[in-house]
């Protein structure tokens, strides 16, 4: 049986696969984003059908999954949640962090942190990841440190690049992020000095 866990407030809620983990009433102006859990959706660590010739798949997978589009006062935001799924191992420790950085690498907000111990078949879900952002370019990131009893520790990450343009929330591909944002521009001495570096 697959167990899914969800951090809600100070507690951890567990439900069997296929069961309801949490139900909330959407806020005014909110539209749920339909998602078939059997299909690849959201920002993931790897291509869904990619094969690794001669190598083992990782101990865990991570995803940043969109849940609801919220429109308030002429501005949009998408609420996501992070998922860390353990694919193999009987004693696996996971610690994660979710945050938002702008296209210059400056952290704008820390959205969630958490940890759990599990085994193959377990999936941890973050709290809802919500960020009200000004117009600009941002990367929403979920990173997880994975420590399995019988394998080397590793870090995995899922990223969703977004542009906020006149209040519209626009998800970007990696290529769009590289060409439209300032992420590939050199950081100036003035920017480094302003950051205290």
C-alpha atoms as one frame of an Amber mdcrd trajectory, in Angstrom:
protein
   0.000   0.000   0.000   1.300   3.478  -0.887   1.255   6.047   1.887   1.029
   9.752   1.151   1.820  12.269   3.847   0.891  15.946   4.030   2.165  18.592
   6.408  -0.780  20.652   7.589  -0.222  23.135  10.375   1.830  21.363  13.002
   0.597  17.876  12.106   1.296  15.263   9.487  -1.724  13.677   7.799  -1.406
  10.237   6.177  -3.814   8.684   3.697  -3.770   5.594   1.501  -3.022   6.018
  -2.199  -6.091   6.929  -4.165  -7.632   8.434  -1.034  -8.162  12.075  -0.283
  -5.200  13.693   1.439  -6.748  17.090   2.146  -9.788  18.954   0.907 -10.145
  22.697   1.018 -12.684  25.136  -0.302 -11.020  27.286  -2.953 -10.741  31.013
  -2.207 -12.872  33.480  -4.145 -11.630  33.675  -7.720  -9.774  30.356  -7.419
  -9.810  27.706 -10.125  -8.594  24.192  -9.318  -5.989  22.833 -11.732  -6.966
  19.320 -12.824  -4.167  16.772 -12.597  -4.077  13.094 -13.387  -1.633  11.659
 -10.812  -0.745   8.815 -13.203   0.606  11.284 -15.793   3.691  13.457 -15.502
   2.755  17.022 -14.600   4.427  19.858 -12.812   8.132  20.599 -12.645  10.054
  17.358 -12.166  13.608  16.193 -11.736  13.772  14.243 -14.999  11.928  13.533
 -18.208   9.094  11.074 -17.481  10.108   8.495 -20.098  13.899   8.887 -19.980
  15.929   5.753 -19.410  19.284   5.641 -17.710  21.350   3.009 -19.540  23.599
   1.091 -17.195  22.723   3.139 -14.116  20.318   2.927 -11.236  17.394   5.285
 -10.879  17.596   7.623  -7.894  16.300   6.738  -4.447  13.625   9.443  -4.691
  11.865  11.774  -7.120  10.725  15.341  -6.526   8.003  17.418  -8.193   6.535
  20.892  -7.931   2.841  20.474  -8.740   0.340  23.275  -9.539  -2.926  23.025
  -7.584  -5.004  26.159  -8.058  -4.960  29.441  -9.995  -6.088  32.338  -7.777
  -7.180  35.725  -9.168  -7.551  38.578  -6.693  -7.593  42.309  -7.345  -6.476
  41.921 -10.958  -3.434  39.790 -10.052  -2.890  36.054 -10.412  -0.912  33.497
  -8.475  -0.644  29.737  -8.731  -0.571  27.684  -5.563   1.679  24.634  -5.789
   2.753  21.837  -3.516   5.990  19.882  -3.479   6.082  16.075  -3.608   9.014
  13.861  -2.659   8.412  10.206  -3.576  10.729   7.482  -2.274  11.253   4.847
  -4.948  13.521   2.404  -3.128  15.063   1.751   0.251  13.750   0.705   3.656
  15.210   3.513   5.752  15.298   6.868   3.974  15.523  10.304   5.568  14.246
  13.298   3.623  14.567  17.006   4.430  13.186  19.626   2.039  12.973  23.351
   1.543  10.815  25.399  -0.833  11.608  28.986  -1.759  11.367  31.669  -4.449
  14.361  33.450  -5.995  14.327  36.214  -8.569  16.212  36.136 -11.855  19.279
  37.644 -10.159  19.481  34.828  -7.602  18.099  36.832  -4.674  15.854  34.837
  -2.337  12.466  36.541  -2.228  10.641  34.165   0.119  11.058  30.911   1.991
   7.802  28.983   1.491   8.188  25.750   3.462  10.600  23.355   5.139  10.011
  19.860   6.367  11.427  16.411   6.930  10.327  12.826   7.337  11.669   9.298
   7.506  10.180   6.736   5.171  10.711   3.828   2.829   9.949   2.849  -0.762
   6.367   3.739  -1.646   6.099   6.719   0.732   5.451  10.220  -0.614   5.702
  13.446   1.364   3.720  16.528   0.367   4.650  20.048   1.384   2.262  22.638
   2.707   0.637  24.737  -0.041   3.354  26.887  -1.622   1.952  30.380  -2.068
   3.797  33.516  -3.154   2.233  36.872  -4.026   4.856  38.300  -6.370   5.408
  41.685  -8.005   5.900  41.866 -11.767   9.192  40.205 -12.708  10.872  36.837
 -13.239  11.100  34.176 -10.518  12.088  30.565  -9.893   9.986  28.542  -7.463
  12.213  25.768  -6.119  11.761  22.681  -4.010  14.985  20.964  -2.941  15.306
  17.795  -0.924  18.281  16.149   0.750  17.906  12.365   0.582  19.802  10.111
   2.997  19.241   6.385   2.454  20.744   3.871   4.864  22.486   1.877   2.133
  23.306   4.575  -0.473  25.200   7.845  -0.739  23.287  10.967   0.296  22.108
  13.214  -2.543  20.150  16.391  -3.237  17.333  16.621  -5.780  15.493  19.709
  -6.997  12.386  20.736  -8.956  12.073  24.258 -10.353   9.230  26.153 -12.020
  10.235  29.406 -13.710   7.555  32.097 -13.870   7.068  35.587 -15.204   4.597
  37.973 -13.607   3.537  40.461 -16.288   0.928  43.097 -15.357  -0.347  40.719
 -12.698  -0.584  37.685 -15.030   1.170  34.505 -13.853   3.023  32.915 -16.793
   4.886  29.616 -16.406   8.093  29.549 -18.451  10.163  26.750 -19.938  13.886
  26.666 -19.163  14.587  28.108 -22.630  12.104  30.970 -22.125  13.620  31.676
 -18.704  17.114  31.859 -20.211  16.133  34.208 -23.053  13.517  36.465 -21.401
  14.845  36.941 -17.860  18.129  38.392 -16.580  19.238  35.000 -15.235  22.029
  34.584 -17.780  23.377  38.135 -17.413  26.531  38.721 -15.396  26.000  39.986
 -11.861  27.386  43.499 -11.456  29.732  44.653  -8.715  26.991  47.025  -7.509
  24.580  44.083  -7.111  27.161  42.067  -5.168  27.915  45.045  -2.925  24.202
  45.605  -2.293  23.933  41.953  -1.194  26.911  42.347   1.130  29.126  40.002
  -0.886
